[in-house]
Amino acid sequence: MAKKGRVFSGARPTGRQHLGNYLGAIKNYVALQDTYDSVYCIVDVHALTTVETTENLKQNTFEMALDWLAAGIRPDESILFVQSHVPEVMELHTYLSMVTPFGKLTDLPTFKEKVRQQPENVNYGLLGYPVLMTADIVLYKTDIVPVGIDQAPHIEFARETVRSFNYRFNTKVLIEPQVKHTEVLKVVGIDGKDKMSKSLNNHIELASTAEETTKRVREMVTDPARQRKTDPGNPDICNVFTMHKIFSPQEEVDMINVECRRAGIGCVDCKLRFANNLNKDLEPFRAKRADLESKPSYVQDILNDGGKRARAIAQQTMSEVREAMQLP
């Protein structure tokens, strides 16, 4: 089947992925492979803008690659690679920075938020993060970038940068990426209020054992107004019920929706049912991940091969860029 174009997406190496990562991004990555030439990047250089030590960077990159591959990224037809393995992205980042107004970078809400989060570490790389992100996208002649609506301004920045570059050098060598809006679920953590996050320790790791997963599910906050099993509950505001709708059979979802409201089922039972269904869903993932983890050189070969294939595209793009800029 002919593909619709090339899709690119990247994520910073945060190590083992959790349920929020899977539902918010990885599941979509896997699905897009059927209709697009897919290029997926673990952006380790981007991570340097916020980390204070690189001690765990290699391991976090390996763990993320394991989870992506186990979830269904197909390296024989998609490109999976590590950002720093393609140094051409740094060169393009430099050239794009020449057509990017300083004020536009300092005005970006994402930069302001990062300054608030890490006032002691406001580095040059943090300021230029969107330019490097743009270089990531356009280096591979990307047609489509899948993002949630809240991330669309980042792609608009990339489009504006491409227009500025093409206008400055009277060329069409760089492609304006198009946004593909995706339904990115806001996956609430086990605290029942904040987005699932490692930093908040409210996450459920995909690679956890069945026992570990069940333990985390049992800690999930349900309907805060329900104090006793005999109290009627409200599934509409219960995070566990939200997860049931994703991972449980429809007949069980319907049953819980009715029984919870009339106190026919308690929160503990509801959680255990969800844990059981989640563990069943994750069984193939965990088996594949364990197999991959036992073959680290094979996983590294996948990343190395992906880097070579990505770099072949990057080198061609940079040849065209240098020619357009009339560099000697």
Buried (B, 14 or more C-beta within 10 A) or exposed (E): EEBEBBBBBBBBBBBBBBBBBBBBBBBBBBBBBEBBBBBBBBBBBBBBBBBEEEEEBEEBBBBBBBBBBBBBBEBEEBBBBBBBBBEBBEBBBEBBBEBBEEEBBEEBEBBEEBBEEBEEBEEEBBBBBBBBBBBBBBBBBBBBBBBBEEBEBBBEBBBBBBEBBBEEBEBEBBBBBEBBEBEBBEBBBBBBEEBBBBEEEBBBBBBBEBEEBBEBBBEBBBBEEBEEEEEEBBBEBBBBBBBBEBBBEEEBBEBBBEBBBEBBBBBEBBBBBBBBBBBEEBEEBBEBBEEBBEEEEEBEEBBBBBBEBBBEBBEEBBEBBBEBBEEE
